[in-house]
Amino acid sequence: MKSFSIPKEVIDVTEKLEKAGFEAFVVGGCVRDLILGREPRDWDVTTNATPDEIIALFTKTFYENTFGTVGVVVGDEAGDPETVVEGDRELPKSLKIIEVTPYRLEGDYSDNRHPDSVSFSQKIEDDLKRRDFTVNSLAYSISKKEVIDLYEGQKNLKDKIIRTVEDPVKRFTEDGLRMLRAIRFSAELGFEIEPLTEKAISDNSDLLKNISLERIRDEFSKMIMSPNPMKALLSLRKLGLLSYVIPELEKTVGVEQGGAHSYDVWEHLLRSVQGAADKNYPLELRLSALFHDISKPESRRKGMGNKEWSFYGHEVIGARVTKKILENLKYSNKVIEKVVKMIRWHMFFSDTEQITLSAVRRMIVNVGQENIWDLMNLRICDRIGTGRPKEDPYRLRKYHSMIEEALRDPVSVGMLKIDGKKIMEVTEIQPGPKIGFTLHALLEEVLDDPRKNTPEYLENKAKELVNLPENELKALGESGKQTKEEVDEEEIKKIRSSHWVK
């Protein structure tokens, strides 16, 4: 008999089913995690009750699918007023959804994604035999403290093996996404994929073309967020799946870099994203670490002097390529925008002797105050990926000092000690484009010398600027914007020429 710590809400659900005369087990990944001593993220219950019988037992439920799964809402509805997202629903924090599904039998999978038909069974054995991997084909009776294990799942957990339930080719032909799930579980748990299961993935990799990009994205994100993204990416390539997930990464394999780099571009990217995982960085930063040098292959040129290779512009090209990759995988606009910014500007922090405080201010404008520290962290991941020492304490202290100082200075029009309304007041001009041109011209002066960010100076300067002809003021304002870009590029070129592009 095995006893586990299980939330009261889950126990209440299984007890209610059993008191009504039905069987009830917690099943799948939550049982796997209990046996491994991990805290389950989700709790799934399976039973011989039908959906209608489940719904009749509980006060609040959701049933909006064709697979028999009933969402049972549990908890105190009068509790915490804050809300959280459970699946695609927003609920009070005090509530959660426990999915209860009848024992199921499934028909053929003609589209390699979904069963053509689903029927309900009275036997737990029928439900367990349809599951993907032995470590997920486990059920646990809370009342009897008994694990149901028909396929040596507990032994595979002990041996750290990912193996399909019965024939791997059949399992993957049913649902090609299971191939990605095998790699994801391997990365999350630190397990190895059993040889026959691995061979079946390699032989059937083309099944992935039948899977929606949203489902592929979700599994890929979980791999990247696992403790071992490098292991997952190596498996994707070894088993022929990488070309169906992110084909752009294939071209980085074998591209030598030289200079400070110990590895080719492919391994550098793998080690960079692994460095991000080791530091428990969020998804956007891990994606940035993985893609930051993705366009080095197309930007690689023979270097000058004793330099073997140069990669001028790889960050600009890489930002465009990454945007296309993430859009293809249906990532949110918020994720795409941040990752693209990180990659576009990742070459900035390289040499403390050549980075000026003015350049740091402009960089904060480019990436946003909310992203500047992540840009620093991306630089750390980049350094880890070179094979050099993980961090240079002096440089880190210097960078941090410069950023903190720059953050106290104006880095956007909104931080000027003057606004459009004040400009109209002191200059007596009417609303119009001249106000925006004036603000940008003023910002350019303040970026170069923050001491000028005083109401007195800016009001006097605004009086001078608005007297200029509109076309001249417009040119000055637009020149200010363009100058920021040009200065950024010059600063980056100086850094590259000093260190050569890494």
N, C-alpha and C positions, 0 to 999 in steps of 0.2 A: 504493500500500500504506500502511495506517495501523497504527501501533503504539501500544498503550495499556498502562498499568500495571494489571495484573489480578492479584488474589490467587492464590497458589500453589494453594489448595484448589480454586478454580474451574478453573484450568488442568489440574489432575490429573483432574478429572471429564471434561472435554472430551477430553483425551488418551486416557483409558481407553476412552471410547466410540469414538473414531476408530481406536484400535489393534485394536478388536474388529470393525472394518469398517463402522462406522456414521458418518453425518454428525453434526456437533455444532456448534451456534452458541450464543453468548450472545445474548439477544434482549430487545427491548422497552425498558423504562425505563432499564435499566442501560447499554445502548448509547447511548441519548439522553444520559444524564448523562456518559458517557465523552467524547462528542464535545463537550459543553459545558464540559468541564473540571471537572465536579462529581464528588464521590465518591458512587458508587452506594450506596443503602441496602440493596438486595436484588439478588441475582444469580439470573437465570433462564436455564436452558439448554433449548434445543429440539433435537430429534433425530428421525431416521427410525426409531429403535429403538422397539419396542412396550414397554408397561409391564413385561411379563414378562421381556423381554430386558434392560431397564434393571436390574430387581431382581436378575437373575442375575449382573450384573457387579460389584455393590457389596456390601460386607460388611453394612452396616446401612442399612435403608431403611424408609420409611413409605409406605403406599399405601392411603388411606382415602377416596377420592373417586370420582366418576363421570366425571371429565374427563381421566383419564390421567396426572395429575401425580404423580410419584414424588418423595418427599422423601429425598434422599441425605444421610446424616449424614457429615460430614467433620471431620478434626482428630484431635488426640491425646486419646483417652479417659482416659488416665492423667494428664492435665495438671491445670490449675487446678481445685481443688475447689469454687470458687464457682460458682453457677449463674445463668443468665439465661433469660428467656422467649423462645423462638423460636416465633412464631405462638401456638399454644395448648399448647406443650410447654415443660417446664423441662429445660434441658440444662446440663452443665458449661460454664463459660466457654470452655474450650478447644475445644468442639465447635460446629458450626453446621450448619444445614440448607440445602442448595442444591436448589431445585426443578428437576426435569428432566421435561419434558413432550414427548410425541411431537408431530410435526406434526399439526395437527388440521383437520378440516372440521366445520362446525357446521350443524345443521338449522335449521328455523324457530324463532322465539322467540314462542310463542303467548301467554306471560304477560308479555312485555316485560321479562323479567329473566334467564331462563336458556334456553339452547338446548334444544329438545325432544330432540335426539339429537346425539351426538358420534361421529365416525369418524376413524380415523387415516389419515394420508397418507404418501407417500414423497417429497413435494415441499415444499421450504421456501416456495415461492410460495403454496401453499394456506394455510399457516399465517399468513403475513404479510397476506394480503388480508382475513382475518377480524378484524383488530385495529382498535382504535377510532380512533386519530389517526395521522397520517403520521409525527409525531415519535416515536411509539412502535412504528411498523411498520418497525423496523430490526433487522437481524441482523448479527453480527460473527463471522467465523471467526478464532479465535485462531491456529491453525496457518498459515493463508494470509494473515493480516493484511488481510482483505478485508471491507468493509462491503457487505451486500446491502440495496439501497435501491430499491424498486419504485415508490414514490409521492412522490418528491421530499421525503422527510423531512429530509434534510440541508439542502436549500434552505430549507425552512420553519423549520428551526432557525436558519439564518443570518438569515432575514428576521423572525424572532421571531413566527411565526404558528402558531396552533392551528387545524388543519383536519382534518376526518374523512377516513378512507380511503374513497374513492369517495362514494356518495350519503349526505349527512348525515341525511336523513329515515330512510333504511333503518337506518343505524347507531344512531340514537336509538330507533327503534321496536323494534329488537332488545333494547336494554337502556337504559331511561330514565335509569339512574344515570350514563350517559356524559355527560348534559347537565351534571350537577354536576361531573364529572371535567374537562370542558372549562374550566369556570370555575376549578376548583382549580388546574389546570396553568397557566392564565393568571396566577393570583396567585402561584404558586410560582416560575414562571420569568420573570415580568414580560413575558409575551407578550400579543398581541392575538388575539382570536378572529376568524377570517376571516368576512366578511359573510354568505356563504351558510350557513355553519355556525351563525352567530349567529341568522340568521332561522329556521333549522330548530329551534333550541332554543325560540325565542319561540313559534313556531307549534305546537309539540308539548309545551309545558310541563306539560300535564295528565297526561302519561305518568308524571310523578313520583308520582302518587297510587298507582301500582302497586308502588312500591318500598318495601321494609321500612324502618322507622324506624331500625333499627340501621345499615343501610348508609348512609342519609342522614346519620345522626350522624357516622359515620366520615369521610365526605367533608367535612362541615361543620367538624369539628374540624381537619382538615388545612388547610382554608381559613383558619381562625382562627389556626393555627400557622404559616401562610406569612408571608413578609416583607410581603405586601400584603393584609391582611384587608379594608381599606377598599375596595380595588379589587374584591375578590370580592363583598362585600355590595352594592356598587353594581350589579354585573352581575346578581346574583340578583334584585334588584328590577327592573332594566331589562328583563330577559328573562322576567319573570313567574313566577320560581321561588320567590321569597321567601315567598309565601303558602302554599306547600307545605312549607316548611322551618320558618319561624318567623313565622307570620301576625301575632303580637303586635307585631312591629316595624313593620308597615305603618302602624299608627295614630300612630306618632311623626313621620311625614313631615309637614312644614309646621306643626308645633306650635311657635309662637314662644315664646321665653322672656324676652327683654329683659334688663335689668340688666347684669350682667357678661358675659352670653353674646352672642357674635357670630353664633351659628348656631341653627337650629331644633333640636329634640330629636334628630331623626334624624341630622343631620350631626354634632351634638355627640357622639353615641354612636359614630359611625364614626371620628371623630377621636380619641376616647378609646381605642378598641381599637387604632387604628393607633399611638398613642403607646405602648401596652403592647407592641406588636410591635417597634417601633423600639428599645425597651429590652430586648428578648429575654426578656420575662416569661413564666412558664409558663402552661399552658392555663387553670387555674382563675382566674388573675388577668386574663387576656384576656377570659374569659367574664364576669367581674365588671365589667370596664370596658365591655363591650358592653351589659350589661343594667342597669347601676346606676340609670339614670333611665327605665327602660322604662315606669313607671307615672306619669310626669309628665302625660300627656294626661288620665287620669281624675281626677287630683288637682288639676288647674289651676283656680285661682280668680282673680277680679279682685283686684288688690292694693289696698292702702290708700295714701293720700297720693300721692306721686309714683312709687310702685312699680306697674309694669304688671301683673305676675302673681305669684301665690304658688303654692307646690306642697307645702303642709303634708302630711306623712304619706306622701309618695311613696315613701320608702324602705321603709316598713312594707308598703305594698301591693305594691311592686316585689319584695320578698323572696318574698311568696306567689306572685306571678305567675311569677317566675323558677323557683321550685321546680316549678311545674306544667309549664313549658316543658322543663326539664331531665329531669323524670320522663318526659314524653312522648317525648323523644328517647332514652330508655333510658341516660342517663348513670349512672355508678356512684354509690352512696350517698355515698362519700367526696367525690367532686367536687361533688355537689349540696349537701352539708352546708357545705362551705367557701364556695362561691359565694353561697349564701343568707345566710350570716353576713356576708360582705363587703358585700353590698348592704344588709342590714338596718342596718348601723352605718356606712355610708360617709360620712354627714354629720357625723361627730364632729369630725374635724380641720378646723377652719375659722378659728378666731380664737385666737391665743396669749394674748391679753389676758383671755379669758373661760374658757379651759379650765384647770381646776384640777388639781393633782397627784392629788387624791382622785378626780376624774372619770376621769383617765387610768387609775388603778388599777382602777376599776370597768369601764372599757372593756376592759382586759386580761382581766378575769373573763369578760366577755360573749363576746369573740371567741377567747380562748385565747392563751397566750403564743406558740404556734407560728404564729399568724396576725397578730399585731399589726403586724409590719413590712410584711406584704403589705397591710394596711389603709392604712398610710402610702403605699405605692406606688400603691394604687388612687386615693388622693387626688391624687397627682401626675398620674395619667392623666386624672382628672376636670378638673384645672386645664388640662392640655394641650388638652383638648377644648373649652374655653371660647374658645380663640383668644387668651387672655392669655399673658403671658410663661410659659415652660415651668415655671420654678421660682422661688421666692422664697428665696434663700439664708438670710436671717435666720430665717424661719419654719421652714424645714427643720431648721436647727441647733437651734432652740428645741424643736420637736417631738421630735427625736431625744434631746435632753437629758432631757426630761420622761419619755419612755418608758424610757430607760436607768435613770433614778432610780427610777421606779415598779417596774421589774422586780426591783429589789433588795428591794422590800417585799412582804409577803404579799398575794396576790390570790386565794387560795382556801383552803378549810378545811384542805387538805392541807399548807399552808405555815405554819400556826399552830405556835407553840412548845408546843403541847399537843395531845394526841389523845384519842380516846374512852377508851382504856385508862387514861390518866393521870387523866382526869376521874373514872372509877369508883374509882381508887385513892385520890384525895385527898378525894372526897366520900362514898365508901362507898355509892354508889347502885348498883342492879342494872342490868344491860343493859336497854335499852329506848329508846323514842323521845325521852325527855328528853335523852339524850346528844347526839343530832343537833340538837335545838333549841338546846341550850347552845352547841354549836360554832358555829352560824350567828349566834347573838347575839354571841359573842366576835369572830367575823370582822367583823361590822359595826362594832364598836368599833375594831378594828385598821385597817380600811380608812380610817377617819377620822383615826386617829393611829397610824402604824406603830410609834411608840416604845413603845406598850403591848404589843407582841408579845414579851414576855419570859415565861419560865416562872413567875416569881414573881407577876407581875400576873395572868396568865391563871388560875393555880391559885386565887388568892384570889377572883377575880371568879367563877370557876366555882362556888366554895363558896356565894357569895351567890345565884347564879342557880338552882342546883338546889333551894334552899329555897323557891323560889316555887311556888305551886300549878301543877300540870301544864298546866292550860288557859291560865294566864297566861304561863308559859314558852313554851308552844307559840305563843301569839299574838306574843310577843316575837321568837321565831325566825323565824316567817313574816313578821312585820313587817319584820325585817331584810332578808329577800329582796325584799319589795315595795318597801322604801325604796330599794334599789339601782336598781330599775327607774324609780321616780319621779324620783330624782335625775338619772339618765341623761336622762330626758325633759325635765326642767327645764333641764339644761345645754344640750341640743340646741335647745330653744325660745329660750333666750337667744342662742345663736349665730345662729339664723334671724332673730330680731327685729333683731339688729344688722346682719346682712349680707343679709337676705332670702334665701329659699331659692333655691339655684342648681340 
